[in-house]
Amino acid sequence: MKQQLGQISLLVRDYDESIDYYTQILGFELLEDTRLSESKRWVRVSPPGSSCHLLLAKAANEAQEKQIGFQSGGRVFLFLYTDDFYRDYEKYTSLGVEFIRKPAKEDFGIVSVFKDLYGNLWDLIEPIQ
């Protein structure tokens, strides 16, 4: 059987602010927003055309709330690949995305690190083809 990652759960503080950020700022698509209970929704977003999705999971208790923005212990957590680094870098910068590392050409491509709305670290990468 062939395997692939389908989705990654990402702890969030609020569903609606997360949906707004990922769709309006990063340009992801809202794939699903299903109410499961009074306090729980099944919310999936993804870059257009991506086979891997983010499941935006609202923290349900104090222990989970403490991990929002720190799911990977302060390391880069997610890697967003692009076919045009500077197009996306300039768009995100103009929309207020905080880049904490200047763009750099590496052996694998052009890369920079940014924080999402909760402080999770992402690599924006245009890989060498």
MODELLER restraints for C-alpha pairs under 7 A, 6 or more apart:
rsr = mdl.restraints
at = mdl.atoms
rsr.add(forms.Gaussian(group=physical.xy_distance, feature=features.Distance(at['CA:5:A'], at['CA:52:A']), mean=6.03, stdev=0.5))
rsr.add(forms.Gaussian(group=physical.xy_distance, feature=features.Distance(at['CA:6:A'], at['CA:51:A']), mean=6.66, stdev=0.5))
rsr.add(forms.Gaussian(group=physical.xy_distance, feature=features.Distance(at['CA:6:A'], at['CA:52:A']), mean=4.78, stdev=0.5))
rsr.add(forms.Gaussian(group=physical.xy_distance, feature=features.Distance(at['CA:6:A'], at['CA:53:A']), mean=6.22, stdev=0.5))
rsr.add(forms.Gaussian(group=physical.xy_distance, feature=features.Distance(at['CA:7:A'], at['CA:52:A']), mean=5.10, stdev=0.5))
rsr.add(forms.Gaussian(group=physical.xy_distance, feature=features.Distance(at['CA:7:A'], at['CA:53:A']), mean=4.32, stdev=0.5))
rsr.add(forms.Gaussian(group=physical.xy_distance, feature=features.Distance(at['CA:7:A'], at['CA:54:A']), mean=5.33, stdev=0.5))
rsr.add(forms.Gaussian(group=physical.xy_distance, feature=features.Distance(at['CA:7:A'], at['CA:55:A']), mean=6.31, stdev=0.5))
rsr.add(forms.Gaussian(group=physical.xy_distance, feature=features.Distance(at['CA:8:A'], at['CA:53:A']), mean=6.34, stdev=0.5))
rsr.add(forms.Gaussian(group=physical.xy_distance, feature=features.Distance(at['CA:8:A'], at['CA:54:A']), mean=4.95, stdev=0.5))
rsr.add(forms.Gaussian(group=physical.xy_distance, feature=features.Distance(at['CA:8:A'], at['CA:55:A']), mean=5.82, stdev=0.5))
rsr.add(forms.Gaussian(group=physical.xy_distance, feature=features.Distance(at['CA:9:A'], at['CA:54:A']), mean=5.88, stdev=0.5))
rsr.add(forms.Gaussian(group=physical.xy_distance, feature=features.Distance(at['CA:9:A'], at['CA:55:A']), mean=4.59, stdev=0.5))
rsr.add(forms.Gaussian(group=physical.xy_distance, feature=features.Distance(at['CA:9:A'], at['CA:56:A']), mean=6.12, stdev=0.5))
rsr.add(forms.Gaussian(group=physical.xy_distance, feature=features.Distance(at['CA:9:A'], at['CA:57:A']), mean=6.23, stdev=0.5))
rsr.add(forms.Gaussian(group=physical.xy_distance, feature=features.Distance(at['CA:10:A'], at['CA:54:A']), mean=6.50, stdev=0.5))
rsr.add(forms.Gaussian(group=physical.xy_distance, feature=features.Distance(at['CA:10:A'], at['CA:55:A']), mean=5.96, stdev=0.5))
rsr.add(forms.Gaussian(group=physical.xy_distance, feature=features.Distance(at['CA:10:A'], at['CA:56:A']), mean=5.15, stdev=0.5))
rsr.add(forms.Gaussian(group=physical.xy_distance, feature=features.Distance(at['CA:10:A'], at['CA:57:A']), mean=5.70, stdev=0.5))
rsr.add(forms.Gaussian(group=physical.xy_distance, feature=features.Distance(at['CA:11:A'], at['CA:56:A']), mean=6.19, stdev=0.5))
rsr.add(forms.Gaussian(group=physical.xy_distance, feature=features.Distance(at['CA:11:A'], at['CA:57:A']), mean=4.86, stdev=0.5))
rsr.add(forms.Gaussian(group=physical.xy_distance, feature=features.Distance(at['CA:11:A'], at['CA:58:A']), mean=5.68, stdev=0.5))
rsr.add(forms.Gaussian(group=physical.xy_distance, feature=features.Distance(at['CA:11:A'], at['CA:59:A']), mean=5.78, stdev=0.5))
rsr.add(forms.Gaussian(group=physical.xy_distance, feature=features.Distance(at['CA:11:A'], at['CA:68:A']), mean=5.42, stdev=0.5))
rsr.add(forms.Gaussian(group=physical.xy_distance, feature=features.Distance(at['CA:12:A'], at['CA:18:A']), mean=6.82, stdev=0.5))
rsr.add(forms.Gaussian(group=physical.xy_distance, feature=features.Distance(at['CA:12:A'], at['CA:56:A']), mean=6.21, stdev=0.5))
rsr.add(forms.Gaussian(group=physical.xy_distance, feature=features.Distance(at['CA:12:A'], at['CA:57:A']), mean=5.76, stdev=0.5))
rsr.add(forms.Gaussian(group=physical.xy_distance, feature=features.Distance(at['CA:12:A'], at['CA:58:A']), mean=4.79, stdev=0.5))
rsr.add(forms.Gaussian(group=physical.xy_distance, feature=features.Distance(at['CA:12:A'], at['CA:59:A']), mean=6.03, stdev=0.5))
rsr.add(forms.Gaussian(group=physical.xy_distance, feature=features.Distance(at['CA:12:A'], at['CA:68:A']), mean=5.96, stdev=0.5))
rsr.add(forms.Gaussian(group=physical.xy_distance, feature=features.Distance(at['CA:13:A'], at['CA:58:A']), mean=5.62, stdev=0.5))
rsr.add(forms.Gaussian(group=physical.xy_distance, feature=features.Distance(at['CA:13:A'], at['CA:59:A']), mean=6.14, stdev=0.5))
rsr.add(forms.Gaussian(group=physical.xy_distance, feature=features.Distance(at['CA:14:A'], at['CA:58:A']), mean=6.05, stdev=0.5))
rsr.add(forms.Gaussian(group=physical.xy_distance, feature=features.Distance(at['CA:15:A'], at['CA:56:A']), mean=6.99, stdev=0.5))
rsr.add(forms.Gaussian(group=physical.xy_distance, feature=features.Distance(at['CA:15:A'], at['CA:58:A']), mean=6.43, stdev=0.5))
rsr.add(forms.Gaussian(group=physical.xy_distance, feature=features.Distance(at['CA:22:A'], at['CA:28:A']), mean=5.52, stdev=0.5))
rsr.add(forms.Gaussian(group=physical.xy_distance, feature=features.Distance(at['CA:23:A'], at['CA:29:A']), mean=5.79, stdev=0.5))
rsr.add(forms.Gaussian(group=physical.xy_distance, feature=features.Distance(at['CA:23:A'], at['CA:30:A']), mean=6.68, stdev=0.5))
rsr.add(forms.Gaussian(group=physical.xy_distance, feature=features.Distance(at['CA:25:A'], at['CA:92:A']), mean=6.74, stdev=0.5))
rsr.add(forms.Gaussian(group=physical.xy_distance, feature=features.Distance(at['CA:25:A'], at['CA:95:A']), mean=6.35, stdev=0.5))
rsr.add(forms.Gaussian(group=physical.xy_distance, feature=features.Distance(at['CA:26:A'], at['CA:92:A']), mean=6.86, stdev=0.5))
rsr.add(forms.Gaussian(group=physical.xy_distance, feature=features.Distance(at['CA:27:A'], at['CA:47:A']), mean=6.83, stdev=0.5))
rsr.add(forms.Gaussian(group=physical.xy_distance, feature=features.Distance(at['CA:28:A'], at['CA:45:A']), mean=6.14, stdev=0.5))
rsr.add(forms.Gaussian(group=physical.xy_distance, feature=features.Distance(at['CA:28:A'], at['CA:46:A']), mean=5.06, stdev=0.5))
rsr.add(forms.Gaussian(group=physical.xy_distance, feature=features.Distance(at['CA:28:A'], at['CA:47:A']), mean=4.28, stdev=0.5))
rsr.add(forms.Gaussian(group=physical.xy_distance, feature=features.Distance(at['CA:28:A'], at['CA:48:A']), mean=6.12, stdev=0.5))
rsr.add(forms.Gaussian(group=physical.xy_distance, feature=features.Distance(at['CA:29:A'], at['CA:45:A']), mean=5.45, stdev=0.5))
rsr.add(forms.Gaussian(group=physical.xy_distance, feature=features.Distance(at['CA:29:A'], at['CA:46:A']), mean=5.37, stdev=0.5))
rsr.add(forms.Gaussian(group=physical.xy_distance, feature=features.Distance(at['CA:29:A'], at['CA:47:A']), mean=6.00, stdev=0.5))
rsr.add(forms.Gaussian(group=physical.xy_distance, feature=features.Distance(at['CA:29:A'], at['CA:48:A']), mean=6.01, stdev=0.5))
rsr.add(forms.Gaussian(group=physical.xy_distance, feature=features.Distance(at['CA:30:A'], at['CA:44:A']), mean=6.25, stdev=0.5))
rsr.add(forms.Gaussian(group=physical.xy_distance, feature=features.Distance(at['CA:30:A'], at['CA:45:A']), mean=4.62, stdev=0.5))
rsr.add(forms.Gaussian(group=physical.xy_distance, feature=features.Distance(at['CA:30:A'], at['CA:46:A']), mean=6.86, stdev=0.5))
rsr.add(forms.Gaussian(group=physical.xy_distance, feature=features.Distance(at['CA:31:A'], at['CA:44:A']), mean=5.35, stdev=0.5))
rsr.add(forms.Gaussian(group=physical.xy_distance, feature=features.Distance(at['CA:31:A'], at['CA:45:A']), mean=5.36, stdev=0.5))
rsr.add(forms.Gaussian(group=physical.xy_distance, feature=features.Distance(at['CA:32:A'], at['CA:42:A']), mean=6.98, stdev=0.5))
rsr.add(forms.Gaussian(group=physical.xy_distance, feature=features.Distance(at['CA:32:A'], at['CA:43:A']), mean=5.34, stdev=0.5))
rsr.add(forms.Gaussian(group=physical.xy_distance, feature=features.Distance(at['CA:32:A'], at['CA:44:A']), mean=5.12, stdev=0.5))
rsr.add(forms.Gaussian(group=physical.xy_distance, feature=features.Distance(at['CA:33:A'], at['CA:41:A']), mean=6.56, stdev=0.5))
rsr.add(forms.Gaussian(group=physical.xy_distance, feature=features.Distance(at['CA:33:A'], at['CA:42:A']), mean=5.58, stdev=0.5))
rsr.add(forms.Gaussian(group=physical.xy_distance, feature=features.Distance(at['CA:33:A'], at['CA:43:A']), mean=4.43, stdev=0.5))
rsr.add(forms.Gaussian(group=physical.xy_distance, feature=features.Distance(at['CA:33:A'], at['CA:44:A']), mean=6.70, stdev=0.5))
rsr.add(forms.Gaussian(group=physical.xy_distance, feature=features.Distance(at['CA:34:A'], at['CA:41:A']), mean=5.42, stdev=0.5))
rsr.add(forms.Gaussian(group=physical.xy_distance, feature=features.Distance(at['CA:34:A'], at['CA:42:A']), mean=5.04, stdev=0.5))
rsr.add(forms.Gaussian(group=physical.xy_distance, feature=features.Distance(at['CA:34:A'], at['CA:43:A']), mean=6.51, stdev=0.5))
rsr.add(forms.Gaussian(group=physical.xy_distance, feature=features.Distance(at['CA:35:A'], at['CA:41:A']), mean=4.35, stdev=0.5))
rsr.add(forms.Gaussian(group=physical.xy_distance, feature=features.Distance(at['CA:35:A'], at['CA:42:A']), mean=6.42, stdev=0.5))
rsr.add(forms.Gaussian(group=physical.xy_distance, feature=features.Distance(at['CA:36:A'], at['CA:42:A']), mean=6.76, stdev=0.5))
rsr.add(forms.Gaussian(group=physical.xy_distance, feature=features.Distance(at['CA:43:A'], at['CA:55:A']), mean=5.70, stdev=0.5))
rsr.add(forms.Gaussian(group=physical.xy_distance, feature=features.Distance(at['CA:43:A'], at['CA:56:A']), mean=5.39, stdev=0.5))
rsr.add(forms.Gaussian(group=physical.xy_distance, feature=features.Distance(at['CA:44:A'], at['CA:53:A']), mean=6.31, stdev=0.5))
rsr.add(forms.Gaussian(group=physical.xy_distance, feature=features.Distance(at['CA:44:A'], at['CA:54:A']), mean=5.52, stdev=0.5))
rsr.add(forms.Gaussian(group=physical.xy_distance, feature=features.Distance(at['CA:44:A'], at['CA:55:A']), mean=4.59, stdev=0.5))
rsr.add(forms.Gaussian(group=physical.xy_distance, feature=features.Distance(at['CA:44:A'], at['CA:56:A']), mean=6.13, stdev=0.5))
rsr.add(forms.Gaussian(group=physical.xy_distance, feature=features.Distance(at['CA:45:A'], at['CA:53:A']), mean=5.76, stdev=0.5))
rsr.add(forms.Gaussian(group=physical.xy_distance, feature=features.Distance(at['CA:45:A'], at['CA:54:A']), mean=5.34, stdev=0.5))
rsr.add(forms.Gaussian(group=physical.xy_distance, feature=features.Distance(at['CA:45:A'], at['CA:55:A']), mean=6.72, stdev=0.5))
rsr.add(forms.Gaussian(group=physical.xy_distance, feature=features.Distance(at['CA:46:A'], at['CA:52:A']), mean=6.92, stdev=0.5))
rsr.add(forms.Gaussian(group=physical.xy_distance, feature=features.Distance(at['CA:46:A'], at['CA:53:A']), mean=4.77, stdev=0.5))
rsr.add(forms.Gaussian(group=physical.xy_distance, feature=features.Distance(at['CA:46:A'], at['CA:54:A']), mean=6.09, stdev=0.5))
rsr.add(forms.Gaussian(group=physical.xy_distance, feature=features.Distance(at['CA:59:A'], at['CA:65:A']), mean=5.31, stdev=0.5))
rsr.add(forms.Gaussian(group=physical.xy_distance, feature=features.Distance(at['CA:68:A'], at['CA:118:A']), mean=6.57, stdev=0.5))
rsr.add(forms.Gaussian(group=physical.xy_distance, feature=features.Distance(at['CA:69:A'], at['CA:118:A']), mean=4.69, stdev=0.5))
rsr.add(forms.Gaussian(group=physical.xy_distance, feature=features.Distance(at['CA:69:A'], at['CA:119:A']), mean=4.64, stdev=0.5))
rsr.add(forms.Gaussian(group=physical.xy_distance, feature=features.Distance(at['CA:69:A'], at['CA:120:A']), mean=4.42, stdev=0.5))
rsr.add(forms.Gaussian(group=physical.xy_distance, feature=features.Distance(at['CA:70:A'], at['CA:120:A']), mean=6.06, stdev=0.5))
rsr.add(forms.Gaussian(group=physical.xy_distance, feature=features.Distance(at['CA:75:A'], at['CA:121:A']), mean=6.57, stdev=0.5))
rsr.add(forms.Gaussian(group=physical.xy_distance, feature=features.Distance(at['CA:76:A'], at['CA:121:A']), mean=4.53, stdev=0.5))
rsr.add(forms.Gaussian(group=physical.xy_distance, feature=features.Distance(at['CA:76:A'], at['CA:122:A']), mean=5.33, stdev=0.5))
rsr.add(forms.Gaussian(group=physical.xy_distance, feature=features.Distance(at['CA:76:A'], at['CA:123:A']), mean=6.64, stdev=0.5))
rsr.add(forms.Gaussian(group=physical.xy_distance, feature=features.Distance(at['CA:77:A'], at['CA:120:A']), mean=6.67, stdev=0.5))
rsr.add(forms.Gaussian(group=physical.xy_distance, feature=features.Distance(at['CA:77:A'], at['CA:121:A']), mean=5.63, stdev=0.5))
rsr.add(forms.Gaussian(group=physical.xy_distance, feature=features.Distance(at['CA:77:A'], at['CA:122:A']), mean=5.84, stdev=0.5))
rsr.add(forms.Gaussian(group=physical.xy_distance, feature=features.Distance(at['CA:78:A'], at['CA:121:A']), mean=6.84, stdev=0.5))
rsr.add(forms.Gaussian(group=physical.xy_distance, feature=features.Distance(at['CA:78:A'], at['CA:122:A']), mean=4.80, stdev=0.5))
rsr.add(forms.Gaussian(group=physical.xy_distance, feature=features.Distance(at['CA:78:A'], at['CA:123:A']), mean=6.47, stdev=0.5))
rsr.add(forms.Gaussian(group=physical.xy_distance, feature=features.Distance(at['CA:79:A'], at['CA:122:A']), mean=5.54, stdev=0.5))
rsr.add(forms.Gaussian(group=physical.xy_distance, feature=features.Distance(at['CA:79:A'], at['CA:123:A']), mean=4.75, stdev=0.5))
rsr.add(forms.Gaussian(group=physical.xy_distance, feature=features.Distance(at['CA:79:A'], at['CA:124:A']), mean=6.22, stdev=0.5))
rsr.add(forms.Gaussian(group=physical.xy_distance, feature=features.Distance(at['CA:80:A'], at['CA:122:A']), mean=6.95, stdev=0.5))
rsr.add(forms.Gaussian(group=physical.xy_distance, feature=features.Distance(at['CA:80:A'], at['CA:123:A']), mean=6.01, stdev=0.5))
rsr.add(forms.Gaussian(group=physical.xy_distance, feature=features.Distance(at['CA:80:A'], at['CA:124:A']), mean=4.95, stdev=0.5))
rsr.add(forms.Gaussian(group=physical.xy_distance, feature=features.Distance(at['CA:80:A'], at['CA:125:A']), mean=6.12, stdev=0.5))
rsr.add(forms.Gaussian(group=physical.xy_distance, feature=features.Distance(at['CA:81:A'], at['CA:124:A']), mean=6.04, stdev=0.5))
rsr.add(forms.Gaussian(group=physical.xy_distance, feature=features.Distance(at['CA:81:A'], at['CA:125:A']), mean=4.82, stdev=0.5))
rsr.add(forms.Gaussian(group=physical.xy_distance, feature=features.Distance(at['CA:81:A'], at['CA:126:A']), mean=5.74, stdev=0.5))
rsr.add(forms.Gaussian(group=physical.xy_distance, feature=features.Distance(at['CA:82:A'], at['CA:125:A']), mean=6.02, stdev=0.5))
rsr.add(forms.Gaussian(group=physical.xy_distance, feature=features.Distance(at['CA:82:A'], at['CA:126:A']), mean=5.01, stdev=0.5))
rsr.add(forms.Gaussian(group=physical.xy_distance, feature=features.Distance(at['CA:83:A'], at['CA:126:A']), mean=5.69, stdev=0.5))
rsr.add(forms.Gaussian(group=physical.xy_distance, feature=features.Distance(at['CA:84:A'], at['CA:126:A']), mean=6.30, stdev=0.5))
rsr.add(forms.Gaussian(group=physical.xy_distance, feature=features.Distance(at['CA:85:A'], at['CA:110:A']), mean=6.86, stdev=0.5))
rsr.add(forms.Gaussian(group=physical.xy_distance, feature=features.Distance(at['CA:85:A'], at['CA:125:A']), mean=6.55, stdev=0.5))
rsr.add(forms.Gaussian(group=physical.xy_distance, feature=features.Distance(at['CA:85:A'], at['CA:126:A']), mean=5.25, stdev=0.5))
rsr.add(forms.Gaussian(group=physical.xy_distance, feature=features.Distance(at['CA:97:A'], at['CA:114:A']), mean=6.97, stdev=0.5))
rsr.add(forms.Gaussian(group=physical.xy_distance, feature=features.Distance(at['CA:97:A'], at['CA:115:A']), mean=6.98, stdev=0.5))
rsr.add(forms.Gaussian(group=physical.xy_distance, feature=features.Distance(at['CA:98:A'], at['CA:114:A']), mean=5.57, stdev=0.5))
rsr.add(forms.Gaussian(group=physical.xy_distance, feature=features.Distance(at['CA:98:A'], at['CA:115:A']), mean=5.70, stdev=0.5))
rsr.add(forms.Gaussian(group=physical.xy_distance, feature=features.Distance(at['CA:99:A'], at['CA:113:A']), mean=5.64, stdev=0.5))
rsr.add(forms.Gaussian(group=physical.xy_distance, feature=features.Distance(at['CA:99:A'], at['CA:114:A']), mean=4.03, stdev=0.5))
rsr.add(forms.Gaussian(group=physical.xy_distance, feature=features.Distance(at['CA:99:A'], at['CA:115:A']), mean=6.42, stdev=0.5))
rsr.add(forms.Gaussian(group=physical.xy_distance, feature=features.Distance(at['CA:100:A'], at['CA:113:A']), mean=5.70, stdev=0.5))
rsr.add(forms.Gaussian(group=physical.xy_distance, feature=features.Distance(at['CA:100:A'], at['CA:114:A']), mean=5.61, stdev=0.5))
rsr.add(forms.Gaussian(group=physical.xy_distance, feature=features.Distance(at['CA:101:A'], at['CA:112:A']), mean=5.45, stdev=0.5))
rsr.add(forms.Gaussian(group=physical.xy_distance, feature=features.Distance(at['CA:101:A'], at['CA:113:A']), mean=5.19, stdev=0.5))
rsr.add(forms.Gaussian(group=physical.xy_distance, feature=features.Distance(at['CA:102:A'], at['CA:112:A']), mean=5.73, stdev=0.5))
rsr.add(forms.Gaussian(group=physical.xy_distance, feature=features.Distance(at['CA:103:A'], at['CA:110:A']), mean=6.64, stdev=0.5))
rsr.add(forms.Gaussian(group=physical.xy_distance, feature=features.Distance(at['CA:103:A'], at['CA:111:A']), mean=5.48, stdev=0.5))
rsr.add(forms.Gaussian(group=physical.xy_distance, feature=features.Distance(at['CA:103:A'], at['CA:112:A']), mean=4.60, stdev=0.5))
rsr.add(forms.Gaussian(group=physical.xy_distance, feature=features.Distance(at['CA:104:A'], at['CA:110:A']), mean=5.56, stdev=0.5))
rsr.add(forms.Gaussian(group=physical.xy_distance, feature=features.Distance(at['CA:104:A'], at['CA:111:A']), mean=5.48, stdev=0.5))
rsr.add(forms.Gaussian(group=physical.xy_distance, feature=features.Distance(at['CA:104:A'], at['CA:112:A']), mean=6.49, stdev=0.5))
rsr.add(forms.Gaussian(group=physical.xy_distance, feature=features.Distance(at['CA:105:A'], at['CA:111:A']), mean=6.58, stdev=0.5))
rsr.add(forms.Gaussian(group=physical.xy_distance, feature=features.Distance(at['CA:108:A'], at['CA:127:A']), mean=5.69, stdev=0.5))
rsr.add(forms.Gaussian(group=physical.xy_distance, feature=features.Distance(at['CA:108:A'], at['CA:128:A']), mean=5.63, stdev=0.5))
rsr.add(forms.Gaussian(group=physical.xy_distance, feature=features.Distance(at['CA:109:A'], at['CA:125:A']), mean=6.65, stdev=0.5))
rsr.add(forms.Gaussian(group=physical.xy_distance, feature=features.Distance(at['CA:109:A'], at['CA:126:A']), mean=5.50, stdev=0.5))
rsr.add(forms.Gaussian(group=physical.xy_distance, feature=features.Distance(at['CA:109:A'], at['CA:127:A']), mean=4.27, stdev=0.5))
rsr.add(forms.Gaussian(group=physical.xy_distance, feature=features.Distance(at['CA:109:A'], at['CA:128:A']), mean=4.73, stdev=0.5))
rsr.add(forms.Gaussian(group=physical.xy_distance, feature=features.Distance(at['CA:110:A'], at['CA:125:A']), mean=5.62, stdev=0.5))
rsr.add(forms.Gaussian(group=physical.xy_distance, feature=features.Distance(at['CA:110:A'], at['CA:126:A']), mean=5.18, stdev=0.5))
rsr.add(forms.Gaussian(group=physical.xy_distance, feature=features.Distance(at['CA:110:A'], at['CA:127:A']), mean=6.54, stdev=0.5))
rsr.add(forms.Gaussian(group=physical.xy_distance, feature=features.Distance(at['CA:111:A'], at['CA:123:A']), mean=6.44, stdev=0.5))
rsr.add(forms.Gaussian(group=physical.xy_distance, feature=features.Distance(at['CA:111:A'], at['CA:124:A']), mean=5.52, stdev=0.5))
rsr.add(forms.Gaussian(group=physical.xy_distance, feature=features.Distance(at['CA:111:A'], at['CA:125:A']), mean=4.50, stdev=0.5))
rsr.add(forms.Gaussian(group=physical.xy_distance, feature=features.Distance(at['CA:111:A'], at['CA:126:A']), mean=6.58, stdev=0.5))
rsr.add(forms.Gaussian(group=physical.xy_distance, feature=features.Distance(at['CA:112:A'], at['CA:123:A']), mean=5.69, stdev=0.5))
rsr.add(forms.Gaussian(group=physical.xy_distance, feature=features.Distance(at['CA:112:A'], at['CA:124:A']), mean=5.43, stdev=0.5))
rsr.add(forms.Gaussian(group=physical.xy_distance, feature=features.Distance(at['CA:112:A'], at['CA:125:A']), mean=6.87, stdev=0.5))
rsr.add(forms.Gaussian(group=physical.xy_distance, feature=features.Distance(at['CA:113:A'], at['CA:121:A']), mean=6.57, stdev=0.5))
rsr.add(forms.Gaussian(group=physical.xy_distance, feature=features.Distance(at['CA:113:A'], at['CA:122:A']), mean=5.52, stdev=0.5))
rsr.add(forms.Gaussian(group=physical.xy_distance, feature=features.Distance(at['CA:113:A'], at['CA:123:A']), mean=4.57, stdev=0.5))
rsr.add(forms.Gaussian(group=physical.xy_distance, feature=features.Distance(at['CA:113:A'], at['CA:124:A']), mean=6.20, stdev=0.5))
rsr.add(forms.Gaussian(group=physical.xy_distance, feature=features.Distance(at['CA:114:A'], at['CA:121:A']), mean=5.71, stdev=0.5))
rsr.add(forms.Gaussian(group=physical.xy_distance, feature=features.Distance(at['CA:114:A'], at['CA:122:A']), mean=5.32, stdev=0.5))
rsr.add(forms.Gaussian(group=physical.xy_distance, feature=features.Distance(at['CA:114:A'], at['CA:123:A']), mean=6.49, stdev=0.5))
rsr.add(forms.Gaussian(group=physical.xy_distance, feature=features.Distance(at['CA:115:A'], at['CA:121:A']), mean=4.75, stdev=0.5))
rsr.add(forms.Gaussian(group=physical.xy_distance, feature=features.Distance(at['CA:115:A'], at['CA:122:A']), mean=6.23, stdev=0.5))
